[in-house]
Amino acid sequence: MTVKELSAALSLTEFALPAPDAPVTGGYAGDLLSWVMGRATAGDCWITIMSNQNVAAVALMADVACVILSEGVTPDQALLSRAKEQEVNLLGSDKGTFALAAAVNGLL
């Protein structure tokens, strides 16, 4: 499944989608950035409520396919700019983290 297909299937908000064809091969949910860096794997869909610019840096380091901001969180301007500059797929959802993770898991 691609990021674009995942976005459509879950009716996600697309804040930045520079690589819509990136394959999503797994998922990870977490908010402690150092924890995510050591545990998320390449191709994961990372679900978080963190919305500052460090999210883009962690997404690049972990090589995740996309980041989904859950719980109705929106990116701050710095994160939005970084995501666009560094070509990080950044999406959003009003769903809670648990429900969103279950939905992603069901699609994969």
Secondary structure, DSSP 8 states (H G I E B T S, - for coil): -BHHHHHHHHT-EEEE-S-TT-B--EEEE---HHHHHHH--TTEEEEES--STHHHHHHHHHT-SEEEE-TT----HHHHHHHHHTT--EEE-SS-HHHHHHHHHHH-
